[in-house]
Amino acid sequence: MISNDIKNLLVSETPLLFSTTEEKTEWWRNAAANPEFNLLIEEIRVEGERLLQEAEQELTYSFFRIFTENGSRLEFEKVYFQKRHRLTTFAIMVLLEPENKEYVAALENIIWSICNEYSWCLPAHLKNSPETSTSINCSLEKHSVENESIDLFSAETAFALAEILKLTEDVLDPLIRKRIYVEVYKRVFRPFHTTKYEWETQEHNWAAVCAGAIGAAAMHLIEDSKELSLILERVLPAMDCYLKGFSDDGVCLEGYGYWQYGFGYYVYFADLLRKKTGGKLDLFTSEKIHQIALFQQRCFLHQNQVVNFSDALPTASVFLGMSHYLSKVYEDFEIPERKLRANFTADHCGRWAPAIRNLLWFDETLPDQPWENGSRFFKDSQWFISRHQTKFGSFSFAAKGGNNNEPHNHNDIGHFILQGNNEVFFKDLGSGLYNKDYFSEKRYTFLCNGSQGHSVPIINHQFQEEGSLRQARILQADVGREEDVFELDLAKAYELEILQRLTRKFTWVKMNQPKLIVEDIYSFSDQPVSIMERLITPALKITEKENEVILEGNQRLSIQYDSRLLYLEVKKLNFINHFGNMEENYALDFTVLNPVKECKVQLIFQFE
């Protein structure tokens, strides 16, 4: 059924980006001449010149079959994303230099190549799909539907091609323009109209990215209001499902990178929808959206260091364009420092939507400022984050409760991060290398996903278990002027009948050289076999002394403990990170020498 409400709200011939070709040309001319844009544009020019000299790779069948054969995603995706990077770069260079025939030809060639791809989806997302089926069902009478799967990247590709078409149609060959229409309709619009997809009801980034990208592409390409409303009435419920994945506190449990990704596509779509409906449909008005938008300024520890619980990276750059845009929607949105902005080549996926908006939404008149100090407990998500500045520098602490069935879940109830003067001493490993096993029943054998790779206890040689029933109970969460206290019961995280209670209490003393006190109290119904307090640290210099171990980088941190009760063992942990690089980390394992039914362990972390 057609939604008359949506259909009647649509404004025909509404400019979504520029009103006229002349306005577009003038904007790009002014941007190129504006000194504030110099760095942003120079990065793109350098990359454009480099890519002109580099031969384009094609997505061969040999690349396509690698994931099925051995579960590796890197080989295919490296070429796939390089092609999207070329698309983004050449399109922007055409906007900057529309008279440069070399860039126009390069853009047309990459569009042609992408339109020739077997599928716009990644092989890792095509399990049990029509594209991987080997059954042959050909008939002169019956039309065979191909390429009907829609994943994150097929939807993004449709959005990119649609928007690039609208921005460069005055220089593109008519046959290239036709191919964009044909392929976007065939691969995305028609399948979306006729097929229900699992991601439409999922409560994480897939719903926002897939639906938002499809809706944005539709607003650019579909002129018939009846047909456009058919697409939008499917997109809006998917966006609602995405928002259900957030609690009212606005925390993105998937991590900052997925906030930037999923909420980014929510913002891109909402902006276009507001324009397409003349402001009558505004997806920014609810308080929940407001709180989600503020997640960026709340989840950074210091400068580019981020609270990277779940599958998130330990450092991040910000999309300055989106930040400037949101600062005009919400008065309390903090405008980040420009030095934290993502440069043009930072996105290894080469995405068009954020790249173009980092230019179009950049406002050189806005100030930049460091993240504000403060402590905050997020009740719904059970995150505690504190940033604090003293005369000795900048210090931060973060810890979490939650449960072990969260989006991009890690078994990490009670885990914490500790930072001093831009150096992380106790860390979250973040996301590992994505492959077939990473999202299978083997997930928690990966160091970064199981509790063995987090700063949490190991009891009777057992790690935490996964599942929504494995949850923390918050006992105390107090923010004070000089110290914060965060206390939680972790007992349900473990499959141990004899473990009756396990409370972990963090006392964060914020004044002068800050101090963190971690106190674990165990209660068992029977004699425990072993208790080990594991701490995960980067590869810092480690010096052991009596009742103390010292970690040194640019900053110095001592850990004080009672060696009569605890035995320390330092273990090297090698970890393959999200980009396939080997990282060296250490586990500081404090073993309780004589575990008893009622047991207390205290560790004091003192910055020096």
Steps between C-alpha positions, in 0.01 A plus 500: 500500500630845408546735790302808401653682793852462360391555140322823586799634694741466209593824328564460129819634343650587836878558482672250726854629455512797259215690335675550167814404315614858536461489879694173515781636283524815710514305828787279381685798356473685831602195701811450286596864556427499875820457709300318769429223247861474381600198706176314435517551125876449465467150647249414227710654222806300604295182513338575163837547332629179656200295393521624141842332480382178664344219299154399612452144623194298415304270731583166342334169576821393673451782751129425536550135597770556768251559781316175428826307477679620813288765672733790422337832415809713442585415140162575342421795725833672436419524129129572558565792732783634285247527216261695725790724602573570133132579443494747788829663406433542130148631562627772733781586260244542221309740724820693568623487138201435271702607197767232563415228247741255662301498824168481316626195307632341820165553673306354209729198487467420870121541483492264200718250686282507813188459288662189348562331835330165554361621831533819702490288817805359675548120477492486882140626484380261227458180697207294362420776253377490137845624397674195647239242403620260229154385393412581140146618436489653154191541287393701199170564672609576857719794590793403720571748782868547575704713736207536737692496829544835672770549760666806652727560205255440218271759660794739548603451139150589381501815717846601375417450132165680534649804670803514272265488202304798630816700567683421175224433246596816310834337404421126497430320173126418461575127477680512837202682651266234358710217640484647850120513483473149358737335746366678811145403411597141414727433797336708774168676439303212346631232738431727798148564375421130452702325773508517878854507637611382841693821567180706484408387852847484650586742778849599396697677227378279213147639522618861488766456232303279263166677536649849526714453190209357300271783609763761414562346157126490436455868583769581245381275217127428534293791372158337522361585846290182511802277440723701733245473780499120454874496575486749786216322678730199522804703601345681795402186699853366452634825644271452799644152551850645492407745775362218716858378532575804714387561853385846601853585617616503136795261543594304189582156636665409168768762564590842364593379151157347456337815640687700239392250235140417589398836644687670217270340244204585720610865486564500123156356436323724752658810349384410148154401627457829679581682176284272287199564725563871547579445869174316572674170578779573746673194649711707740228618736482226763703513821631151435655613171648795685668270753628271223654800327685595820663156524799625300606760757439261789695195383843650444760462775755758385563655160461210251482220760157344525316270739525199271281239665366239252629492143642851503844640426705656784551827313266682268473810287181701470295588195532874529226567246244294690617657827448851363158398369387354834628804690237703313227251591584472872632794703688276747683302232874552552695603190817289506849628434587514133818302558276200577331506160517196275723572204387401153677163493410399858198292394638176357156435349516815287143601584348783298232627738722612790781616269285744304328627815832566668527768231141612448424524873835642609451845656823694539331753729442246777752480787668182613554395858638206702259252653345632820593348836253309711378165625182331386317177576276368225231316692340312214823377342694473829802690371702728727731754333711771663730760341693718743764770471740584783821703517681174419315444175199319357375172647204279423329183612220290354331180615194300401237264628231404251452144378677254275250510216549853377544605136851402384524345845813431699483305826622791708278570801705697754772590250674840515731742316750737667682785326746767608644782290407343167636158596270204558624273780210257521330448171222342305640311203199603292409331174702216355544396140159423352478162332252212479584360845481842668119504464447128566477274802880542528462873574602486866815301429640825357707681761326834447149353532522258791549615858853353486597817312345743748587637842263273691546203737561142391341270760567127531677536162170608345424807292172690483219345300302665220126570505252761617461327838868571564443847634628740760304645789590858584546558872633857500577771246591831663668800343679730743716810479816318609417135443257273319380158613370230267409162651336200337432132558659277231403157632246424225767539234649164598364146471600409857243365743728556797548871418231672704622857474778693328499876550746723321535851639684774314600809700635767267683772694524784250706765680871576437667181373186286471464160662274207417418241765353171377356278771352158426312307768419133437252279682488126427284221636796263477878524485608657166779336302657821370445873470697708256470876449595568137596845373561579132770754423686617187865414445640743758816470708410286802707507820416266787575596860386371836128572535512712186526483123580810295383566146694761306449674170499876475302491825565279803245292688555279804279212605513428870396160635567266789754241384415284803155446349565528126755355259569700182578343165554707185393332174546620146179498294519533123189635335410541131316830480219610270740583217685169517806635681659321796488694828706418808317533830546363850281336759585577860360197683468539876426154644352471847743278693251351745147537363230457762122519502500864606776681317597865438750633245613862477715662232598869514600679180691823567618742233847635577 
